[in-house]
Amino acid sequence: MQFFLLIAALIAVFAVIFALQNAVPITVSFLFWQVESSLALILIVAFIAGVITSLLFNILSIIKRARATNIQEKKLTETKNEIVPDQEHGEK
């Protein structure tokens, strides 16, 4: 736990240094939209947007795999239920 706290503190220090060294204001234009802000803030927002996009795609993949697993588990249970009663009434 303390190791992760140390890593988080180091990342925070590097983020502050990054922000201080990249405080130059820039203008970002997209279609009819323009924003003027510091380079560090623009880069951090773009990074966070990328992380959120990645998480959304990963969540969709996880949901798809969970659904496929549930279907396979139901088929396995049905197959077991078909086999077990036959063994009880079959030859010994």
C-alpha positions as CSV (number, residue, x, y, z in Angstrom):
1,M,0.0,0.0,0.0
2,Q,2.8,2.4,0.9
3,F,4.6,1.5,-2.4
4,F,1.5,2.6,-4.4
5,L,1.3,5.8,-2.4
6,L,5.0,6.5,-3.1
7,I,4.4,5.9,-6.9
8,A,1.4,8.2,-6.8
9,A,3.4,10.9,-5.1
10,L,6.2,10.6,-7.7
11,I,3.7,10.8,-10.6
12,A,2.1,13.9,-8.9
13,V,5.6,15.6,-8.7
14,F,6.3,14.8,-12.3
15,A,2.9,16.2,-13.3
16,V,3.6,19.5,-11.5
17,I,7.0,19.8,-13.1
18,F,5.5,19.0,-16.5
19,A,2.8,21.7,-16.0
20,L,5.3,24.3,-14.9
21,Q,7.6,23.7,-17.9
22,N,4.7,23.7,-20.4
23,A,2.7,26.7,-19.2
24,V,2.8,28.3,-22.7
25,P,-0.6,29.3,-23.9
26,I,-1.7,27.7,-27.1
27,T,-4.9,27.7,-29.2
28,V,-6.6,24.5,-30.2
29,S,-9.1,24.7,-33.1
30,F,-11.6,22.0,-34.0
31,L,-14.3,22.7,-36.6
32,F,-16.0,25.9,-35.3
33,W,-14.6,25.5,-31.8
34,Q,-11.5,27.3,-30.4
35,V,-9.9,27.1,-27.0
36,E,-6.9,28.9,-25.7
37,S,-5.2,27.2,-22.7
38,S,-1.8,26.1,-21.4
39,L,-0.1,23.3,-23.3
40,A,0.1,21.2,-20.2
41,L,-3.7,21.4,-19.6
42,I,-4.5,20.6,-23.2
43,L,-2.2,17.5,-23.1
44,I,-3.6,16.3,-19.8
45,V,-7.2,16.6,-21.1
46,A,-6.3,14.8,-24.3
47,F,-4.6,12.0,-22.2
48,I,-7.7,11.7,-20.0
49,A,-10.0,11.5,-23.0
50,G,-7.8,8.7,-24.4
51,V,-7.9,6.8,-21.1
52,I,-11.7,7.1,-21.0
53,T,-12.1,6.0,-24.6
54,S,-9.8,3.0,-23.9
55,L,-11.8,2.1,-20.8
56,L,-15.1,2.2,-22.7
57,F,-13.8,-0.1,-25.4
58,N,-12.4,-2.5,-22.7
59,I,-15.7,-2.5,-20.8
60,L,-17.6,-3.4,-24.0
61,S,-15.1,-6.3,-24.6
62,I,-15.5,-7.5,-21.0
63,I,-19.3,-7.4,-21.2
64,K,-19.1,-9.4,-24.5
65,R,-16.8,-12.0,-22.9
66,A,-19.0,-12.3,-19.8
67,R,-22.1,-12.8,-22.0
68,A,-20.4,-15.5,-24.0
69,T,-19.2,-17.2,-20.8
70,N,-22.7,-17.2,-19.4
71,I,-24.1,-18.8,-22.5
72,Q,-21.4,-21.5,-22.4
73,E,-22.0,-22.1,-18.7
74,K,-25.8,-22.6,-19.4
75,K,-25.0,-25.1,-22.2
76,L,-22.7,-27.0,-19.9
77,T,-25.3,-27.1,-17.1
78,E,-27.9,-28.3,-19.6
79,T,-25.5,-31.0,-20.9
80,K,-24.7,-32.1,-17.4
81,N,-28.4,-32.4,-16.5
82,E,-29.0,-34.5,-19.6
83,I,-26.0,-36.9,-18.8
84,V,-26.5,-37.3,-15.1
85,P,-30.1,-38.6,-15.2
86,D,-29.1,-41.1,-18.0
87,Q,-26.3,-42.5,-15.8
88,E,-28.7,-43.0,-12.8
89,H,-31.1,-45.1,-15.0
90,G,-28.5,-46.8,-17.1
91,E,-26.4,-49.9,-16.6
92,K,-24.2,-50.3,-13.6
